[in-house]
Amino acid sequence: MEIIRMKTDDTETLSIIGRIDTITSPQLQTVLVEAISLCEKVELDFAEVSYVSSAGLRVLLMGQKSANTAEKKMIVKNISSQVMEVLNITGFSGILNIV
């Protein structure tokens, strides 16, 4: 997995490339926690995400809860149909801010 970070004003966009699984989710968690602490809005661009495991879902839930607690915004965008199906089945589509 690769994460490309781009910051503009109070928004940081994390473009994620590859799979979010047990091996890569700690890297995403580290970057996401830092981005939420530094910015008012964090966008996760999933255009190049091919797979999200339960470990990846846990990181997304943690990020959403952290953003909500800090009264900040976390958005997930450009989700493929395969990943969206996982989010729908697990109920995460109702928890995450998806654009």
Secondary structure, 3 states (H helix, E strand, C coil): CEEEEEEECCEEEEEEEEEECCCCHHHHHHHHHHHHHHCCEEEEEEEEEEEECHHHHHHHHHHHHHHHHCCCEEEEECCCHHHHHHHHHHCHHHCCEEC
